[in-house]
Amino acid sequence: MVVLRRLPRRPLKLGSPAVALGIFDGVHRGHQAILKKASVAVTFHPHPLSVLHPAAAPELLMPLERRLEAFSQVGIKTALVVPFTRSFSQWSPERFVEEILVRRLKVREVVVGFNFRFGHGRRGTVKTLERLGRRHSFRVHAVAPVLSGGVRVSSGKLREWIRQGKLQKVRRLMKGPAIVAGKVVRGAGRGKGLGFATANLRVESGILPPVGVYAVRVWINKSTGYKVPGTPCFGMANLGFRPTFRREAKPLLEVHLFGLSHPLYRKRLEVEFIRRLRAERRFSSPQALARQLVVDARRAKWYSFPLNN
């Protein structure tokens, strides 16, 4: 897949493509229904609300590079990442269509969700696209919502389900696990003393599930491009307040990777939550906690086995 990270100055030679428009955070089944009807995807980064109304901006389900990787897996051949700035937010719906869709992409069809909005003040709707499509000779395909158990699948609903711990449902609808990303920072070193050295993650993106102990799959320094060679590491993670020791003021994410001994300080990790193993609880002593960690590791390895084969 070819990735363009700025608006091209000249028309692209894409053969009058079908183009999917949207942010597509999570690339869930509703998004996939749109993307599968196109060969080119146009997305926006950063999220428009993070530029225009930061306090109202949603926590994103996945980093941009993961989004692009998911585009490629769905079958997109070219992805255009439009830098979203305050200046760009002033573009009218007409200017967006004429400058990007018509002049630069030379579209023959535009595919969007049924509730797609665009242009300054979100004035553009599907009907706006259809009107402009008649003017510029391209078709508009508005894809109906995808339902799960009678509920519309949406990025907002997936965020809610992750916070509720419905990880298997999220995996089914995203065709991939809930994920958080961030950098490893220094910790207290207690895990090493228990025989389970951990990397303490400062979470920068993604949505955390409820506190507890999880089987995880981890990518190290993966987000350097939409397609990175290598294999993931498996492990277990504790998300919580560490009540056996001095209780923390807010939840911390600590990750132990099986069979990995070299330090991870300052490296970037992407942590996929495979399965919740148990709730976090206070143990009578560090030794009792260490015994439980042996049990947790055995279970985490069992859950990671299907993903490793």
WOTA-V973449 format. One record per residue. N is the residue number from 1. RES is the residue in one letter. PSI is psi in radians with two decimals (999 if undefined). D_CENTER is the distance of its C-alpha to the mean C-alpha in Angstrom with 2 decimals. Layout:
((N & RES & PSI & D_CENTER) (N & RES & PSI & D_CENTER))
This chain:
((1 & M & 2.35 & 18.30) (2 & V & 2.28 & 19.54) (3 & V & 2.16 & 17.26) (4 & L & 2.19 & 19.09) (5 & R & 0.21 & 17.89) (6 & R & 2.84 & 20.78) (7 & L & 2.22 & 23.02) (8 & P & 2.52 & 25.63) (9 & R & -0.50 & 29.17) (10 & R & 2.79 & 30.70) (11 & P & 2.45 & 30.04) (12 & L & 2.55 & 27.91) (13 & K & 1.41 & 29.69) (14 & L & 0.07 & 27.33) (15 & G & 0.73 & 30.04) (16 & S & 1.21 & 29.39) (17 & P & 2.92 & 25.94) (18 & A & 2.24 & 24.10) (19 & V & 2.26 & 21.21) (20 & A & 2.34 & 18.11) (21 & L & 2.36 & 17.20) (22 & G & 2.97 & 14.23) (23 & I & -0.73 & 11.08) (24 & F & 0.67 & 9.20) (25 & D & 2.11 & 6.06) (26 & G & -0.42 & 4.80) (27 & V & 0.92 & 7.72) (28 & H & -3.07 & 9.75) (29 & R & -0.58 & 13.48) (30 & G & -0.75 & 14.53) (31 & H & -0.71 & 12.58) (32 & Q & -0.62 & 13.83) (33 & A & -0.53 & 17.28) (34 & I & -0.87 & 17.21) (35 & L & -0.58 & 15.91) (36 & K & -0.23 & 18.41) (37 & K & 0.13 & 21.21) (38 & A & 2.84 & 20.58) (39 & S & -0.27 & 20.84) (40 & V & 2.38 & 19.40) (41 & A & 2.33 & 16.21) (42 & V & 2.08 & 16.44) (43 & T & 3.08 & 13.47) (44 & F & 2.43 & 13.74) (45 & H & 2.32 & 12.71) (46 & P & 3.13 & 12.83) (47 & H & 2.35 & 12.25) (48 & P & -0.69 & 15.89) (49 & L & -0.50 & 16.44) (50 & S & -0.35 & 15.65) (51 & V & -0.78 & 18.56) (52 & L & -0.68 & 20.85) (53 & H & 1.30 & 20.47) (54 & P & -0.63 & 18.50) (55 & A & -0.42 & 19.67) (56 & A & -0.01 & 18.16) (57 & A & 2.37 & 14.70) (58 & P & 2.69 & 11.96) (59 & E & 2.27 & 9.59) (60 & L & 2.56 & 6.13) (61 & L & -0.48 & 3.72) (62 & M & 2.67 & 1.34) (63 & P & 2.82 & 4.83) (64 & L & -0.76 & 7.04) (65 & E & -0.62 & 8.41) (66 & R & -0.65 & 5.89) (67 & R & -0.79 & 6.00) (68 & L & -0.69 & 9.65) (69 & E & -0.73 & 10.08) (70 & A & -0.63 & 9.18) (71 & F & -0.83 & 11.64) (72 & S & -0.71 & 14.14) (73 & Q & -0.55 & 14.04) (74 & V & -0.42 & 14.82) (75 & G & 0.11 & 17.69) (76 & I & 2.38 & 17.05) (77 & K & -0.57 & 19.63) (78 & T & 2.30 & 19.03) (79 & A & 2.24 & 16.13) (80 & L & 2.02 & 17.34) (81 & V & 1.89 & 15.20) (82 & V & 2.08 & 17.47) (83 & P & 2.08 & 17.76) (84 & F & 2.01 & 17.89) (85 & T & 2.97 & 20.94) (86 & R & -0.63 & 23.61) (87 & S & -0.80 & 25.88) (88 & F & -0.58 & 23.60) (89 & S & -0.28 & 23.15) (90 & Q & -0.14 & 26.92) (91 & W & 2.36 & 26.94) (92 & S & 2.81 & 28.54) (93 & P & -0.69 & 27.22) (94 & E & -0.75 & 30.20) (95 & R & -0.72 & 29.45) (96 & F & -0.84 & 25.82) (97 & V & -0.83 & 27.13) (98 & E & -0.74 & 30.11) (99 & E & -0.64 & 28.65) (100 & I & -0.97 & 25.36) (101 & L & -0.75 & 25.79) (102 & V & -0.96 & 29.53) (103 & R & -0.77 & 30.60) (104 & R & -0.66 & 27.81) (105 & L & -0.36 & 26.25) (106 & K & 0.99 & 29.35) (107 & V & 2.66 & 27.50) (108 & R & -0.38 & 29.34) (109 & E & 2.49 & 26.75) (110 & V & 2.26 & 23.82) (111 & V & 2.21 & 21.35) (112 & V & 2.93 & 19.56) (113 & G & 2.82 & 18.71) (114 & F & -0.44 & 21.81) (115 & N & 0.44 & 20.93) (116 & F & 2.38 & 19.78) (117 & R & 2.61 & 21.15) (118 & F & 2.92 & 21.68) (119 & G & 2.99 & 24.16) (120 & H & 2.25 & 25.81) (121 & G & 0.31 & 25.63) (122 & R & 0.63 & 23.55) (123 & R & -0.46 & 26.95) (124 & G & 2.38 & 25.95) (125 & T & -3.09 & 25.47) (126 & V & -0.69 & 25.66) (127 & K & -0.63 & 29.42) (128 & T & -0.78 & 29.30) (129 & L & -0.75 & 27.53) (130 & E & -0.72 & 30.15) (131 & R & -0.77 & 32.94) (132 & L & -0.51 & 31.77) (133 & G & -0.69 & 31.22) (134 & R & -0.63 & 34.87) (135 & R & -0.65 & 35.92) (136 & H & 0.19 & 34.11) (137 & S & 0.82 & 34.44) (138 & F & 2.69 & 30.93) (139 & R & 2.72 & 29.78) (140 & V & 2.23 & 27.03) (141 & H & 1.93 & 25.24) (142 & A & 2.07 & 23.58) (143 & V & 2.33 & 21.65) (144 & A & 2.74 & 22.41) (145 & P & 2.64 & 19.95) (146 & V & 2.30 & 18.87) (147 & L & 2.60 & 20.23) (148 & S & 1.95 & 19.76) (149 & G & 0.56 & 22.86) (150 & G & 0.01 & 23.93) (151 & V & 2.36 & 20.82) (152 & R & 2.24 & 18.76) (153 & V & 2.18 & 15.20) (154 & S & 2.84 & 13.06) (155 & S & -0.70 & 9.87) (156 & G & -0.71 & 12.44) (157 & K & -0.65 & 13.85) (158 & L & -0.68 & 10.79) (159 & R & -0.75 & 10.47) (160 & E & -0.77 & 14.18) (161 & W & -0.63 & 14.20) (162 & I & -0.81 & 12.03) (163 & R & -0.48 & 14.50) (164 & Q & -0.10 & 17.25) (165 & G & 0.31 & 16.38) (166 & K & 1.11 & 16.13) (167 & L & -0.60 & 13.89) (168 & Q & -0.65 & 15.79) (169 & K & -0.72 & 15.47) (170 & V & -0.77 & 11.68) (171 & R & -0.70 & 11.82) (172 & R & -0.69 & 14.40) (173 & L & -0.42 & 12.81) (174 & M & -0.18 & 9.42) (175 & K & 0.66 & 11.59) (176 & G & 2.86 & 9.53) (177 & P & 2.86 & 9.23) (178 & A & 2.48 & 7.62) (179 & I & 2.49 & 6.50) (180 & V & 2.72 & 7.77) (181 & A & 2.63 & 9.13) (182 & G & -3.02 & 12.54) (183 & K & 2.60 & 16.12) (184 & V & 2.27 & 18.93) (185 & V & 2.91 & 21.79) (186 & R & 2.46 & 25.27) (187 & G & -2.90 & 26.06) (188 & A & -0.25 & 29.39) (189 & G & 0.23 & 29.73) (190 & R & -0.59 & 30.68) (191 & G & -0.70 & 28.54) (192 & K & -0.69 & 30.56) (193 & G & -0.40 & 33.73) (194 & L & -0.03 & 32.68) (195 & G & 0.14 & 32.02) (196 & F & 1.41 & 28.23) (197 & A & 2.42 & 27.06) (198 & T & 2.68 & 23.65) (199 & A & 2.20 & 21.19) (200 & N & 2.07 & 20.45) (201 & L & 2.22 & 16.96) (202 & R & 1.82 & 16.57) (203 & V & 2.24 & 13.06) (204 & E & -0.41 & 11.74) (205 & S & 2.76 & 8.16) (206 & G & 3.01 & 6.48) (207 & I & 2.23 & 9.01) (208 & L & 2.41 & 12.01) (209 & P & -3.08 & 13.97) (210 & P & 2.74 & 17.77) (211 & V & 2.61 & 19.83) (212 & G & -3.01 & 21.16) (213 & V & 2.34 & 21.24) (214 & Y & 2.56 & 18.61) (215 & A & 2.36 & 18.66) (216 & V & 2.76 & 15.74) (217 & R & 2.36 & 14.76) (218 & V & 2.33 & 14.17) (219 & W & 2.35 & 13.68) (220 & I & 2.18 & 15.89) (221 & N & 0.77 & 15.54) (222 & K & -0.61 & 13.18) (223 & S & 1.04 & 11.45) (224 & T & 0.08 & 14.77) (225 & G & 2.87 & 14.24) (226 & Y & -0.27 & 12.27) (227 & K & 1.96 & 14.60) (228 & V & 2.23 & 15.99) (229 & P & 2.86 & 18.81) (230 & G & 3.03 & 19.36) (231 & T & 2.66 & 18.77) (232 & P & 2.88 & 16.76) (233 & C & 2.64 & 18.74) (234 & F & 2.68 & 19.17) (235 & G & -2.78 & 20.20) (236 & M & 2.71 & 20.20) (237 & A & 2.52 & 18.96) (238 & N & 2.14 & 20.69) (239 & L & 1.92 & 18.97) (240 & G & -2.76 & 21.87) (241 & F & 0.05 & 24.99) (242 & R & 1.04 & 27.07) (243 & P & -0.34 & 30.05) (244 & T & -0.48 & 32.28) (245 & F & -2.59 & 32.57) (246 & R & 2.09 & 32.47) (247 & R & 2.29 & 30.04) (248 & E & 2.76 & 27.24) (249 & A & -0.49 & 26.72) (250 & K & 2.78 & 22.96) (251 & P & 2.46 & 20.70) (252 & L & 2.57 & 20.06) (253 & L & 2.01 & 17.75) (254 & E & 2.28 & 20.00) (255 & V & 2.26 & 19.19) (256 & H & 2.20 & 22.03) (257 & L & 2.27 & 21.65) (258 & F & 2.30 & 24.34) (259 & G & 0.21 & 26.76) (260 & L & 2.15 & 25.36) (261 & S & -0.36 & 27.91) (262 & H & 2.64 & 27.21) (263 & P & 2.59 & 25.87) (264 & L & 0.13 & 22.25) (265 & Y & 2.27 & 23.11) (266 & R & -0.05 & 21.16) (267 & K & 2.73 & 18.87) (268 & R & 2.25 & 15.10) (269 & L & 2.52 & 13.44) (270 & E & 2.08 & 10.13) (271 & V & 2.09 & 11.06) (272 & E & 2.22 & 10.34) (273 & F & 1.96 & 12.46) (274 & I & -0.88 & 14.93) (275 & R & 2.46 & 17.66) (276 & R & 2.19 & 19.29) (277 & L & -0.71 & 22.69) (278 & R & 2.96 & 24.55) (279 & A & 2.72 & 24.79) (280 & E & 2.46 & 25.51) (281 & R & 2.87 & 29.26) (282 & R & 2.29 & 32.05) (283 & F & 2.76 & 34.24) (284 & S & -0.40 & 37.92) (285 & S & 2.82 & 37.66) (286 & P & -0.58 & 35.43) (287 & Q & -0.68 & 37.22) (288 & A & -0.67 & 36.24) (289 & L & -0.76 & 32.60) (290 & A & -0.69 & 32.95) (291 & R & -0.68 & 34.44) (292 & Q & -0.62 & 31.59) (293 & L & -0.57 & 29.05) (294 & V & -0.75 & 30.94) (295 & V & -0.75 & 30.45) (296 & D & -0.74 & 26.75) (297 & A & -0.71 & 26.36) (298 & R & -0.76 & 28.32) (299 & R & -0.72 & 26.17) (300 & A & -0.70 & 22.87) (301 & K & -0.64 & 24.38) (302 & W & -0.74 & 25.44) (303 & Y & -0.50 & 21.99) (304 & S & -0.29 & 20.55) (305 & F & -0.82 & 23.49) (306 & P & -0.53 & 22.29) (307 & L & -0.28 & 19.07) (308 & N & 0.11 & 21.37) (309 & N & 999 & 23.77))
